[in-house]
């Protein structure tokens, strides 16, 4: 279970920048004088109409779920396990450190959100 969680965290962090960029690129439109706004990555797509409007709505959904949701989920996981993160005497310290070490080892215990 711990290895699975660690692998999922690694894959999520690896994919995060590319997917976040894709989500935000849906809103990147260019306006040309005398022409409607077009998508910057594909000038054949007219912005804010038809199929592009549907993709904008889906992008907002994925922005909430992925772009903001994944960091918030990591924060909640660390918050939930905060008692075991920096306490070597805790019986779950080694397990939590193995699962979430990549997310918290850079932080100092003095920071309130991950401290004891």
N, CA and C atoms as a LAMMPS dump frame, in Angstrom:
ITEM: TIMESTEP
0
ITEM: NUMBER OF ATOMS
348
ITEM: BOX BOUNDS ff ff ff
-5.0000000000000000e+02 5.0000000000000000e+02
-5.0000000000000000e+02 5.0000000000000000e+02
-5.0000000000000000e+02 5.0000000000000000e+02
ITEM: ATOMS id mol type element x y z
1 1 1 N 0.83 -1.198 0
2 1 2 C 0 0 0
3 1 3 C 0.873 1.261 0
4 2 1 N 1.922 1.265 0.829
5 2 2 C 2.776 2.454 0.9
6 2 3 C 3.495 2.698 -0.414
7 3 1 N 3.966 1.626 -1.048
8 3 2 C 4.65 1.767 -2.329
9 3 3 C 3.691 2.261 -3.403
10 4 1 N 2.455 1.81 -3.37
11 4 2 C 1.448 2.266 -4.331
12 4 3 C 1.19 3.763 -4.181
13 5 1 N 1.034 4.216 -2.947
14 5 2 C 0.795 5.644 -2.698
15 5 3 C 1.996 6.46 -3.146
16 6 1 N 3.184 5.977 -2.833
17 6 2 C 4.402 6.685 -3.239
18 6 3 C 4.497 6.763 -4.768
19 7 1 N 4.151 5.689 -5.46
20 7 2 C 4.188 5.67 -6.923
21 7 3 C 3.154 6.62 -7.51
22 8 1 N 1.962 6.635 -6.951
23 8 2 C 0.911 7.542 -7.429
24 8 3 C 1.331 8.988 -7.235
25 9 1 N 1.919 9.31 -6.106
26 9 2 C 2.395 10.681 -5.858
27 9 3 C 3.469 11.051 -6.873
28 10 1 N 4.395 10.15 -7.15
29 10 2 C 5.467 10.418 -8.115
30 10 3 C 4.901 10.656 -9.515
31 11 1 N 4.001 9.794 -9.959
32 11 2 C 3.42 9.936 -11.3
33 11 3 C 2.606 11.22 -11.396
34 12 1 N 1.865 11.545 -10.355
35 12 2 C 1.068 12.778 -10.344
36 12 3 C 1.967 13.999 -10.44
37 13 1 N 3.058 14.002 -9.691
38 13 2 C 3.978 15.14 -9.746
39 13 3 C 4.673 15.229 -11.101
40 14 1 N 4.921 14.097 -11.717
41 14 2 C 5.557 14.075 -13.026
42 14 3 C 4.627 14.629 -14.106
43 15 1 N 3.345 14.305 -14.029
44 15 2 C 2.386 14.736 -15.04
45 15 3 C 1.83 16.131 -14.791
46 16 1 N 1.937 16.633 -13.591
47 16 2 C 1.288 17.89 -13.196
48 16 3 C 1.627 19.084 -14.089
49 17 1 N 2.894 19.394 -14.359
50 17 2 C 3.176 20.597 -15.159
51 17 3 C 2.586 20.548 -16.57
52 18 1 N 2.696 19.408 -17.234
53 18 2 C 2.166 19.294 -18.593
54 18 3 C 0.656 19.401 -18.642
55 19 1 N -0.022 18.727 -17.709
56 19 2 C -1.474 18.784 -17.696
57 19 3 C -1.988 20.164 -17.294
58 20 1 N -1.331 20.794 -16.341
59 20 2 C -1.737 22.149 -15.952
60 20 3 C -1.559 23.109 -17.119
61 21 1 N -0.48 22.963 -17.863
62 21 2 C -0.25 23.799 -19.037
63 21 3 C -1.341 23.59 -20.083
64 22 1 N -1.715 22.334 -20.303
65 22 2 C -2.785 22.024 -21.268
66 22 3 C -4.11 22.636 -20.849
67 23 1 N -4.425 22.536 -19.569
68 23 2 C -5.693 23.092 -19.081
69 23 3 C -5.726 24.593 -19.31
70 24 1 N -4.637 25.284 -18.985
71 24 2 C -4.619 26.736 -19.143
72 24 3 C -4.531 27.164 -20.606
73 25 1 N -3.985 26.324 -21.469
74 25 2 C -3.866 26.708 -22.887
75 25 3 C -5.229 26.793 -23.566
76 26 1 N -6.242 26.194 -22.991
77 26 2 C -7.595 26.291 -23.542
78 26 3 C -8.092 27.73 -23.514
79 27 1 N -7.603 28.516 -22.594
80 27 2 C -8.061 29.899 -22.444
81 27 3 C -7.159 30.897 -23.168
82 28 1 N -6.116 30.427 -23.814
83 28 2 C -5.161 31.303 -24.486
84 28 3 C -5.65 31.62 -25.901
85 29 1 N -6.382 32.7 -26.032
86 29 2 C -6.927 33.122 -27.323
87 29 3 C -6.212 34.385 -27.8
88 30 1 N -6.149 34.543 -29.11
89 30 2 C -5.537 35.74 -29.695
90 30 3 C -6.576 36.46 -30.527
91 31 1 N -6.568 37.763 -30.422
92 31 2 C -7.485 38.578 -31.223
93 31 3 C -6.693 39.296 -32.298
94 32 1 N -7.203 39.233 -33.491
95 32 2 C -6.595 39.949 -34.606
96 32 3 C -7.553 41.043 -35.04
97 33 1 N -7.035 42.183 -35.448
98 33 2 C -7.915 43.289 -35.854
99 33 3 C -8.847 42.862 -36.994
100 34 1 N -10.134 43.081 -36.784
101 34 2 C -11.126 42.769 -37.801
102 34 3 C -11.49 41.298 -37.905
103 35 1 N -10.92 40.463 -37.028
104 35 2 C -11.19 39.019 -37.053
105 35 3 C -11.61 38.599 -35.646
106 36 1 N -12.406 37.568 -35.567
107 36 2 C -12.8 37.053 -34.255
108 36 3 C -11.596 36.485 -33.528
109 37 1 N -11.758 36.262 -32.237
110 37 2 C -10.686 35.677 -31.433
111 37 3 C -10.513 34.209 -31.82
112 38 1 N -9.268 33.79 -31.92
113 38 2 C -8.957 32.398 -32.259
114 38 3 C -8.028 31.819 -31.207
115 39 1 N -8.022 30.502 -31.122
116 39 2 C -7.164 29.811 -30.181
117 39 3 C -5.706 29.984 -30.602
118 40 1 N -4.852 30.338 -29.668
119 40 2 C -3.449 30.626 -29.993
120 40 3 C -2.72 29.408 -30.541
121 41 1 N -3.082 28.218 -30.101
122 41 2 C -2.389 27.015 -30.571
123 41 3 C -2.962 26.456 -31.866
124 42 1 N -4.166 26.909 -32.261
125 42 2 C -4.797 26.442 -33.499
126 42 3 C -5.697 27.551 -34.034
127 43 1 N -5.219 28.261 -35.03
128 43 2 C -5.959 29.413 -35.544
129 43 3 C -7.271 29.039 -36.229
130 44 1 N -7.525 27.783 -36.481
131 44 2 C -8.783 27.379 -37.104
132 44 3 C -9.915 27.241 -36.091
133 45 1 N -9.599 27.359 -34.795
134 45 2 C -10.609 27.226 -33.741
135 45 3 C -11.009 28.615 -33.258
136 46 1 N -12.3 28.924 -33.398
137 46 2 C -12.82 30.209 -32.933
138 46 3 C -13.103 30.119 -31.43
139 47 1 N -12.637 31.111 -30.693
140 47 2 C -12.751 31.082 -29.23
141 47 3 C -14.154 31.395 -28.741
142 48 1 N -14.481 30.807 -27.608
143 48 2 C -15.698 31.081 -26.837
144 48 3 C -16.991 30.729 -27.565
145 49 1 N -16.936 29.923 -28.596
146 49 2 C -18.151 29.527 -29.304
147 49 3 C -18.12 28.032 -29.586
148 50 1 N -19.285 27.444 -29.69
149 50 2 C -19.416 26.052 -30.095
150 50 3 C -18.608 25.078 -29.263
151 51 1 N -17.81 24.299 -29.955
152 51 2 C -17.039 23.239 -29.305
153 51 3 C -15.988 23.81 -28.332
154 52 1 N -15.416 24.959 -28.667
155 52 2 C -14.419 25.558 -27.781
156 52 3 C -15.042 25.961 -26.449
157 53 1 N -16.283 26.438 -26.462
158 53 2 C -16.966 26.793 -25.212
159 53 3 C -17.132 25.561 -24.321
160 54 1 N -17.436 24.404 -24.932
161 54 2 C -17.532 23.16 -24.172
162 54 3 C -16.182 22.803 -23.55
163 55 1 N -15.108 22.939 -24.338
164 55 2 C -13.781 22.637 -23.809
165 55 3 C -13.363 23.622 -22.723
166 56 1 N -13.805 24.864 -22.812
167 56 2 C -13.517 25.823 -21.736
168 56 3 C -14.202 25.399 -20.438
169 57 1 N -15.453 24.947 -20.549
170 57 2 C -16.172 24.486 -19.357
171 57 3 C -15.485 23.253 -18.755
172 58 1 N -15.067 22.324 -19.605
173 58 2 C -14.35 21.147 -19.112
174 58 3 C -13.01 21.527 -18.497
175 59 1 N -12.368 22.535 -19.07
176 59 2 C -11.086 22.985 -18.526
177 59 3 C -11.252 23.57 -17.134
178 60 1 N -12.345 24.276 -16.908
179 60 2 C -12.613 24.813 -15.568
180 60 3 C -12.803 23.661 -14.585
181 61 1 N -13.522 22.63 -15.002
182 61 2 C -13.714 21.46 -14.147
183 61 3 C -12.376 20.796 -13.817
184 62 1 N -11.539 20.577 -14.827
185 62 2 C -10.245 19.945 -14.582
186 62 3 C -9.284 20.861 -13.836
187 63 1 N -9.481 22.171 -13.966
188 63 2 C -8.661 23.1 -13.197
189 63 3 C -8.961 22.935 -11.713
190 64 1 N -10.245 22.818 -11.399
191 64 2 C -10.63 22.629 -9.993
192 64 3 C -10.178 21.265 -9.493
193 65 1 N -10.418 20.217 -10.299
194 65 2 C -10.078 18.86 -9.864
195 65 3 C -8.581 18.608 -9.818
196 66 1 N -7.866 19.04 -10.834
197 66 2 C -6.47 18.647 -10.938
198 66 3 C -5.503 19.756 -10.55
199 67 1 N -5.629 20.909 -11.176
200 67 2 C -4.655 21.982 -10.94
201 67 3 C -4.698 22.462 -9.493
202 68 1 N -5.896 22.618 -8.94
203 68 2 C -6.008 23.04 -7.541
204 68 3 C -6.223 21.852 -6.608
205 69 1 N -6.877 20.81 -7.088
206 69 2 C -7.225 19.666 -6.251
207 69 3 C -6.044 18.82 -5.827
208 70 1 N -5.09 18.592 -6.719
209 70 2 C -3.95 17.744 -6.373
210 70 3 C -3.055 18.371 -5.299
211 71 1 N -2.672 19.637 -5.408
212 71 2 C -1.903 20.232 -4.302
213 71 3 C -2.701 20.277 -2.998
214 72 1 N -4 20.536 -3.109
215 72 2 C -4.835 20.568 -1.909
216 72 3 C -4.928 19.177 -1.288
217 73 1 N -5.03 18.145 -2.119
218 73 2 C -5.049 16.772 -1.621
219 73 3 C -3.748 16.405 -0.931
220 74 1 N -2.626 16.849 -1.494
221 74 2 C -1.322 16.597 -0.862
222 74 3 C -1.249 17.308 0.485
223 75 1 N -1.741 18.531 0.529
224 75 2 C -1.769 19.275 1.785
225 75 3 C -2.615 18.55 2.826
226 76 1 N -3.8 18.079 2.42
227 76 2 C -4.664 17.373 3.364
228 76 3 C -4.021 16.083 3.865
229 77 1 N -3.336 15.364 2.979
230 77 2 C -2.653 14.134 3.398
231 77 3 C -1.566 14.432 4.416
232 78 1 N -0.79 15.466 4.148
233 78 2 C 0.254 15.847 5.102
234 78 3 C -0.34 16.348 6.41
235 79 1 N -1.426 17.087 6.31
236 79 2 C -2.086 17.604 7.514
237 79 3 C -2.616 16.454 8.366
238 80 1 N -3.212 15.467 7.713
239 80 2 C -3.772 14.32 8.426
240 80 3 C -2.681 13.519 9.13
241 81 1 N -1.527 13.394 8.512
242 81 2 C -0.429 12.596 9.069
243 81 3 C 0.621 13.449 9.787
244 82 1 N 0.305 14.685 10.089
245 82 2 C 1.295 15.611 10.65
246 82 3 C 1.878 15.147 11.978
247 83 1 N 1.114 14.401 12.779
248 83 2 C 1.606 13.942 14.08
249 83 3 C 2.734 12.933 13.937
250 84 1 N 2.77 12.249 12.799
251 84 2 C 3.767 11.197 12.588
252 84 3 C 4.947 11.655 11.724
253 85 1 N 4.83 12.805 11.106
254 85 2 C 5.855 13.246 10.15
255 85 3 C 7.205 13.507 10.803
256 86 1 N 7.207 14.265 11.885
257 86 2 C 8.464 14.682 12.505
258 86 3 C 8.686 14.082 13.882
259 87 1 N 7.97 13.014 14.186
260 87 2 C 8.093 12.376 15.5
261 87 3 C 8.633 10.955 15.326
262 88 1 N 9.964 10.781 15.422
263 88 2 C 10.538 9.44 15.246
264 88 3 C 10.031 8.416 16.261
265 89 1 N 9.489 8.867 17.368
266 89 2 C 8.967 7.946 18.379
267 89 3 C 7.582 7.404 18.008
268 90 1 N 6.942 8.005 17.047
269 90 2 C 5.617 7.556 16.627
270 90 3 C 5.714 6.187 15.957
271 91 1 N 4.766 5.288 16.251
272 91 2 C 4.82 3.957 15.631
273 91 3 C 4.592 3.99 14.116
274 92 1 N 3.979 5.032 13.61
275 92 2 C 3.698 5.133 12.177
276 92 3 C 4.684 6.039 11.445
277 93 1 N 5.698 6.529 12.129
278 93 2 C 6.644 7.483 11.534
279 93 3 C 7.323 6.923 10.287
280 94 1 N 7.848 5.725 10.369
281 94 2 C 8.57 5.148 9.224
282 94 3 C 7.65 4.943 8.024
283 95 1 N 6.433 4.482 8.271
284 95 2 C 5.482 4.264 7.193
285 95 3 C 5.11 5.582 6.513
286 96 1 N 4.796 6.603 7.325
287 96 2 C 4.409 7.902 6.784
288 96 3 C 5.586 8.552 6.071
289 97 1 N 6.775 8.41 6.635
290 97 2 C 7.96 8.975 5.997
291 97 3 C 8.218 8.3 4.646
292 98 1 N 8.011 7.003 4.55
293 98 2 C 8.195 6.296 3.288
294 98 3 C 7.167 6.747 2.25
295 99 1 N 5.892 6.874 2.67
296 99 2 C 4.829 7.243 1.731
297 99 3 C 4.931 8.692 1.273
298 100 1 N 5.109 9.618 2.208
299 100 2 C 5.013 11.042 1.906
300 100 3 C 6.335 11.785 2.016
301 101 1 N 7.446 11.075 2.115
302 101 2 C 8.743 11.711 2.295
303 101 3 C 9.083 12.734 1.222
304 102 1 N 8.738 12.433 -0.015
305 102 2 C 9.052 13.365 -1.108
306 102 3 C 8.293 14.679 -0.968
307 103 1 N 7.172 14.65 -0.263
308 103 2 C 6.364 15.865 -0.117
309 103 3 C 6.772 16.725 1.074
310 104 1 N 7.385 16.116 2.101
311 104 2 C 7.608 16.908 3.311
312 104 3 C 9.054 16.986 3.789
313 105 1 N 9.95 16.193 3.265
314 105 2 C 11.304 16.174 3.812
315 105 3 C 12.052 17.499 3.651
316 106 1 N 11.657 18.327 2.698
317 106 2 C 12.331 19.61 2.506
318 106 3 C 11.938 20.63 3.584
319 107 1 N 10.82 20.401 4.263
320 107 2 C 10.323 21.372 5.229
321 107 3 C 10.96 21.184 6.591
322 108 1 N 11.096 22.272 7.296
323 108 2 C 11.625 22.26 8.66
324 108 3 C 10.459 22.094 9.634
325 109 1 N 10.655 21.421 10.768
326 109 2 C 9.565 21.232 11.731
327 109 3 C 8.996 22.535 12.286
328 110 1 N 9.718 23.63 12.151
329 110 2 C 9.234 24.909 12.682
330 110 3 C 8.019 25.442 11.921
331 111 1 N 7.792 24.969 10.7
332 111 2 C 6.628 25.445 9.956
333 111 3 C 5.375 24.845 10.569
334 112 1 N 4.417 25.688 10.904
335 112 2 C 3.243 25.253 11.667
336 112 3 C 2.405 24.23 10.929
337 113 1 N 2.326 24.306 9.595
338 113 2 C 1.384 23.436 8.882
339 113 3 C 1.886 21.995 8.77
340 114 1 N 3.161 21.761 9.002
341 114 2 C 3.649 20.39 8.988
342 114 3 C 4.38 20.052 10.277
343 115 1 N 4.309 20.931 11.249
344 115 2 C 5.01 20.691 12.518
345 115 3 C 4.271 19.712 13.399
346 116 1 N 4.812 19.5 14.546
347 116 2 C 4.223 18.535 15.486
348 116 3 C 2.939 19.045 16.076
